[in-house]
Amino acid sequence: MAEVKSYRDLIVWQKSMKLVTEIYTITKSFPSDELYGLTSQLRRCAISIPSNIAEGYGRNSTGDYKRFLQIAAGSIFELQTQIEIAGNLKYISKENFDIFFNNVKEVELMLLSLIRKIT
């Protein structure tokens, strides 16, 4: 296992950054009347995940790090809910929904594992 010298070395951060890009790509095709609704919510929520991982990593205490990771985990669950809403509204195809939801679930499991490891 490689040594972690920066939050950028964390695979969970790398994968959550990929999720942000995927969210922006997916939401480009959402109806324009969703720009300030679901599109904005999905984007802000996705951005919150790697941002909180990075911010927590930069803190000087394990307690702060854990707290920010928990905030990121909360954003993951929020993102899952919003993706389901987008799927229910047929803004995302069933195939894309399944692929994307699996990617989000993978980040969730990695994040929860990291929280357990630092506890």
Rosetta blueprint (number, residue, H / E / L):
1 M L
2 A L
3 E L
4 V L
5 K L
6 S L
7 Y H
8 R H
9 D H
10 L L
11 I H
12 V H
13 W H
14 Q H
15 K H
16 S H
17 M H
18 K H
19 L H
20 V H
21 T H
22 E H
23 I H
24 Y H
25 T H
26 I H
27 T H
28 K L
29 S L
30 F L
31 P L
32 S H
33 D H
34 E H
35 L L
36 Y L
37 G L
38 L H
39 T H
40 S H
41 Q H
42 L H
43 R H
44 R H
45 C H
46 A H
47 I H
48 S H
49 I H
50 P H
51 S H
52 N H
53 I H
54 A H
55 E H
56 G H
57 Y H
58 G H
59 R L
60 N L
61 S L
62 T H
63 G H
64 D H
65 Y H
66 K H
67 R H
68 F H
69 L H
70 Q H
71 I H
72 A H
73 A H
74 G H
75 S H
76 I H
77 F H
78 E H
79 L H
80 Q H
81 T H
82 Q H
83 I H
84 E H
85 I H
86 A H
87 G H
88 N H
89 L L
90 K L
91 Y L
92 I L
93 S L
94 K H
95 E H
96 N H
97 F H
98 D H
99 I H
100 F H
101 F H
102 N H
103 N H
104 V H
105 K H
106 E H
107 V H
108 E H
109 L H
110 M H
111 L H
112 L H
113 S H
114 L H
115 I H
116 R H
117 K H
118 I H
119 T L
